[in-house]
Amino acid sequence: MLTVIAEIICHTEQDFKTVLDSFHNIREQVLQESGCHLYDVHIDHPAIESALQTKVPFSIMMYEKWESMPHLETHMHSVNMQQHAKATEGAVASVQIRILDAQ
């Protein structure tokens, strides 16, 4: 089982909303994809101010679990991700992806 953590940084607040809406629009379909066990969208909690937290403006964190690398690769080329790419074109400043293995 692979754990994927992706941090998506958007250019502006409007871009952030666009990307967030797109993830919410495809989430249920992605969860039906073969090998997908988790597909969760997270953002900084707006009401919490703590020295423990590092807030990143316009940041979205994706937490995903995939059965295998071939399942993840199939997802990345899926219709769902093609729709997401089209809906968010120009809105994303950067993406960092970590593919982790539990120890």
Stockholm file with secondary structure:
# STOCKHOLM 1.0

chainA/1-103         MLTVIAEIICHTEQDFKTVLDSFHNIREQVLQESGCHLYDVHIDHPAIESALQTKVPFSIMMYEKWESMPHLETHMHSVNMQQHAKATEGAVASVQIRILDAQ
#=GR chainA/1-103 SS CEEEEEEEEESSHHHHHHHHHHHHHHHHHHHTSTTEEEEEEECCCTTCCCTTCCCCTTEEEEEEEESCHHHHHHHHTSHHHHHHHHHTTTTEEEEEEEEEECC
#=GC SS_cons         CEEEEEEEEESSHHHHHHHHHHHHHHHHHHHTSTTEEEEEEECCCTTCCCTTCCCCTTEEEEEEEESCHHHHHHHHTSHHHHHHHHHTTTTEEEEEEEEEECC
//
